[in-house]
Amino acid sequence: MMGCMSTPDSSPDTQPVAASAALMERALAVTPGGVNSPVRAFRAVGGTPRFIASAAGPWLRDVDGNRYVDLVGSWGPMILGHTHPDVLAAVQGAAAHGFSFGTPSANEVALAEEIVARVEPVEQVRLVSSGTEATMSAVRLARGFTGRSAVVKFAGCYHGHVDALLAHAGSGIATFGLPDSAGVPASAAAETIVLPYNDVEALEAAFAEHGERIACLITEASPGNMGVVPPAPGFTDALRRVTREHGALLISDEVMTGFRCSASGWYGLEGPYEGGAPDLFTFGKVMGGGFPAAAFGGRADILAHLAPLGPVYQAGTLSGNPVATAAGLATLRGCTPEVYERLERTARTIADAASAALTEHDVPHTVQWAGSMFSIFFQPGPPKPVRDYDDAREQDLPAFAAFFHAMLAAGVHLPPSAFESWFVSAAHDEEAIEAVLAALPGAARAASDSRARMTR
Ligand SMILES: *Cc1c(COP(=O)(O)O)cnc(C)c1O
């Protein structure tokens, strides 16, 4: 979603893409940019976005008949692979009983129970339809609960397209946010304080100055939307300590990491925390199994402030949708300990091979991890750890674009941006992994050639 590069003059497409290109032309006439979510437009890498016709297990097939190993996984939800038989059966079974009732129904209770059972500090959840709704509602609840209005977030953390959270602002010092998007009034972002990630000093300074106005701090449990940038040891503890000292709530956004990094998300890897758990959590992606289901939850005494019990209003026509909750429930139940072990093994195999190929071709890079989530930062100079958004932005974007297109040409669909995690699924079998490994040396060479062109 970040980092825009102009489309190269010569098309990087080397496969037949006539059918995708024709659909894109139709789409451009009726949809802004031809897409319903910006990253899908391939603006950061150029070329024709592939229109996918069908998907099974680790494979995508586009409308021109090209087949790809999928390392996007719908940006996380497809943890079991595409059209998993158990999830498909659950969806078909639920759909046969009705699509939406606008009344309470059994699946939503079962899904809430599943989430509460998995994430120890989460006593209650409210279901919604997208991660954006989850974070928006969690922030409203935090403001309603504390009676305060300011919100702290970190540069490079994405929490959906919530007005108040679309501020990245500058780096280094605490700045009141300037909106990152047109259409967000300065007043909506003016209550947002943006801090550099992994910087305890900046955190303490911001709370020392504005503490009594701060309703909450929202953070990605382990950031994955600037590439994978895990919290430094002790950083999450510092967030807990400082928010508590100033009476602010801590919101852990696990929309991406939830039920992906472990059975209980990033919390399962890093928690429990010495100073106590986050007050609120947000979930999405995996918990919907590819359907629109998300949630926010946490301490029951805070959730009691939500309508119909309390004064904080929140609602949704399709919230707890019976088909979406059936998909989510079947997906979570399919996420066994063996699945998580397998995800980590697969991710290691792919990341190690990618790193070896890049090293072989003298392409400087750093691999960073959060459970089975990883990303490869293509760096312009000697490799170094990426600790915050400023570090993440120091990437060699043309080298990534060359790498991306060489992988795509060889039948591997990576996220079309250098600022994303790669996602594997439990369905990535030997054939799929071999196809990725076979593609890597050529892609590393393409990245290396791109660097040579740039310095010529
Ligand atoms: C994807 C994501 C969101 C937004 O979820 P949507 O379902 O796209 O609205 C929020 N927070 C994080 C951490 C995410 O990765």
PDBQT file of the ligand as one rigid body, heavy atoms in Angstrom, charges set to zero:
ROOT
HETATM    1  C1  LIG A 501      -5.497  -6.060   6.947  1.00  0.00    +0.000 C 
HETATM    2  C2  LIG A 501      -5.341  -5.290   8.193  1.00  0.00    +0.000 A 
HETATM    3  C3  LIG A 501      -6.342  -4.419   8.675  1.00  0.00    +0.000 A 
HETATM    4  C4  LIG A 501      -7.563  -4.081   7.876  1.00  0.00    +0.000 C 
HETATM    5  O1  LIG A 501      -8.376  -5.180   7.620  1.00  0.00    +0.000 OA
HETATM    6  P1  LIG A 501      -9.442  -5.103   6.412  1.00  0.00    +0.000 P 
HETATM    7  O2  LIG A 501     -10.201  -6.364   6.559  1.00  0.00    +0.000 OA
HETATM    8  O3  LIG A 501      -8.622  -5.007   5.159  1.00  0.00    +0.000 OA
HETATM    9  O4  LIG A 501     -10.256  -3.887   6.641  1.00  0.00    +0.000 OA
HETATM   10  C5  LIG A 501      -6.176  -3.853   9.923  1.00  0.00    +0.000 A 
HETATM   11  N1  LIG A 501      -5.076  -4.087  10.661  1.00  0.00    +0.000 NA
HETATM   12  C6  LIG A 501      -4.088  -4.895  10.223  1.00  0.00    +0.000 A 
HETATM   13  C7  LIG A 501      -2.905  -5.150  11.098  1.00  0.00    +0.000 C 
HETATM   14  C8  LIG A 501      -4.168  -5.509   8.972  1.00  0.00    +0.000 A 
HETATM   15  O5  LIG A 501      -3.166  -6.276   8.545  1.00  0.00    +0.000 OA
ENDROOT
TORSDOF 0
